[in-house]
Amino acid sequence: MPHIKFKNFSITDFKPDRFRATEVLFIANDSTLRSTMVGVKLKGVEFLLELKRDRRGSWILKYDKVTRPLDVNLLKEAIGDIADGLNLDIIYSNIRLSKVPIANSAEKSIESFENIKFPYDKLSIEVGFGSGKHILYQADHNRDELFIGIEIHTPSAQQLLRQIELKGIDNIWVVNYDARLLLEMLSSNIADRLFVHFPVPWDKKPHRRVISPQFLKEAMRVLKVGGRLELRTDSPKYFWYSLETFLGEGVEQSELLIRKNVDLDVISKYEARWRRESRDIYDISIISREESPERDIEIDFTFNSLRFNSKLIDNPPKGSHIFDGFFISLKKIYIVNKSSILLKLSFGSFDKPEQKYIFIDRDRSYYFGMEPIKSYTNYKAHMAIEEMLNV
Ligand SMILES: C[S@@+](CC[C@H](N)C(=O)[O-])C[C@H]1O[C@@H](n2cnc3c(N)ncnc32)[C@H](O)[C@@H]1O
């Protein structure tokens, strides 16, 4: 990931300003002064860069995992603009702009799904596409259908975006987020197929699995009547776990198709590996047979009354605060100046928490970079955050 290393730098001379196309909005220090967050805006996108000093006294300016934009060139450009503007004494850099730019029109942010119009009647979604081999094959062979690929691993999402650019494919959208949260953003009865191929089994941490009763509920809501969720796995444990979930207590009716060692038209990277090891491969498809009601969700993540109060710095809420179905944990406080702070929080449901930054000054407070996903759990957490921080 892009970063630069430099020496002979005085942090006190670094002030918010415009550095070529990059606007530095604020500079926020944590109490130990070991980490500094730089709030930047470039081409309309807000994100953070982290500034750190290492043991030998040199400095590093790098991306922040929570707010980083998918387009790695944006990160490189912002770091480059600041480096040039401050005339930094650079000792290492890996910010040369990529030759193949990321196909921006294929990249979709999770929030854009709120009121999105789909360009085709047919829609398939692939969860955790990894190398992208399956989604690229499907999109190439079904040009009148839209394919949404959702992948939590950023380098895989970037790799697929480059493939899309190189191959000139225009019916794939790529989302770099947790798939369990994307489904909650989508309208009901819109998808024909939902592929979950070779999900991580998480045998020791089953709460991290993609398939769960909640995921199944959202998947069945999002699927059209006749649409199907297709799970393919080499893990017998995951297979039996999914079968149990698909026939479980909360499921009134279900129609399943189960197969073992049946070939698909395309072999993904993971499947190729398991085949070399002669592992059995299981498929379970669950078919949606009912029209689902539209989700009614009026959610607004504005903070109505949360404003800067120095008590938040002197006496911050500590540890994890557990509520009914969600939690809130304040991870870090960064001081911007005498009357503004940046908070890093983790919150939401226990199995798919969100990490976000909140900027607070005397006049306003807002989620810096990106708002949380519009789920009821996040909304309840948001209201509780406002109450908890209003000290
Ligand atoms: C074992 S790989 C399989 C990749 C691909 N489907 C294949 O068959 O080659 C699992 C993929 O799921 C992704 N993944 C895991 N949890 C996810 C989640 N909650 N949302 C989106 N992607 C996820 C991982 O990053 C990884 O790329």
The ligand as an SDF file (V2000), in Angstrom:
LIG
                    3D

 27 29  0  0  0  0  0  0  0  0999 V2000
  -11.6570  -18.6000    0.0240 C   0  0  0  0  0  0  0  0  0  0  0  0
  -11.8300  -17.1320   -0.8910 S   0  0  0  0  0  0  0  0  0  0  0  0
  -12.7740  -17.6350   -2.2990 C   0  0  0  0  0  0  0  0  0  0  0  0
  -12.6610  -16.6730   -3.4300 C   0  0  0  0  0  0  0  0  0  0  0  0
  -13.4660  -17.0070   -4.6900 C   0  0  0  0  0  0  0  0  0  0  0  0
  -14.8980  -17.0540   -4.4430 N   0  0  0  0  0  0  0  0  0  0  0  0
  -12.9960  -18.2970   -5.3170 C   0  0  0  0  0  0  0  0  0  0  0  0
  -13.7880  -19.2370   -5.3870 O   0  0  0  0  0  0  0  0  0  0  0  0
  -11.8260  -18.3560   -5.7290 O   0  0  0  0  0  0  0  0  0  0  0  0
  -13.0240  -16.2610    0.0810 C   0  0  0  0  0  0  0  0  0  0  0  0
  -13.1370  -14.7990   -0.3080 C   0  0  0  0  0  0  0  0  0  0  0  0
  -14.2180  -14.2080    0.4020 O   0  0  0  0  0  0  0  0  0  0  0  0
  -13.8230  -12.9140    0.8380 C   0  0  0  0  0  0  0  0  0  0  0  0
  -14.6630  -12.5780    2.0020 N   0  0  0  0  0  0  0  0  0  0  0  0
  -14.6180  -13.1420    3.2400 C   0  0  0  0  0  0  0  0  0  0  0  0
  -15.5600  -12.6020    4.0370 N   0  0  0  0  0  0  0  0  0  0  0  0
  -16.2170  -11.6790    3.2950 C   0  0  0  0  0  0  0  0  0  0  0  0
  -17.3000  -10.7720    3.5530 C   0  0  0  0  0  0  0  0  0  0  0  0
  -17.8730  -10.7370    4.7650 N   0  0  0  0  0  0  0  0  0  0  0  0
  -17.6970   -9.9610    2.5620 N   0  0  0  0  0  0  0  0  0  0  0  0
  -17.1010   -9.9870    1.3420 C   0  0  0  0  0  0  0  0  0  0  0  0
  -16.0820  -10.8070    1.0430 N   0  0  0  0  0  0  0  0  0  0  0  0
  -15.6520  -11.6590    1.9910 C   0  0  0  0  0  0  0  0  0  0  0  0
  -12.3500  -13.0670    1.1320 C   0  0  0  0  0  0  0  0  0  0  0  0
  -11.6720  -11.8320    1.1410 O   0  0  0  0  0  0  0  0  0  0  0  0
  -11.8990  -13.9780    0.0170 C   0  0  0  0  0  0  0  0  0  0  0  0
  -11.5110  -13.2680   -1.1290 O   0  0  0  0  0  0  0  0  0  0  0  0
  1  2  1  0
  2  3  1  0
  2 10  1  0
  3  4  1  0
  4  5  1  0
  5  6  1  0
  5  7  1  0
  7  8  2  0
  7  9  1  0
 10 11  1  0
 11 12  1  0
 11 26  1  0
 12 13  1  0
 13 14  1  0
 13 24  1  0
 14 15  1  0
 14 23  1  0
 15 16  2  0
 16 17  1  0
 17 18  1  0
 17 23  2  0
 18 19  1  0
 18 20  2  0
 20 21  1  0
 21 22  2  0
 22 23  1  0
 24 25  1  0
 24 26  1  0
 26 27  1  0
M  CHG  2   2   1   9  -1
M  END
$$$$
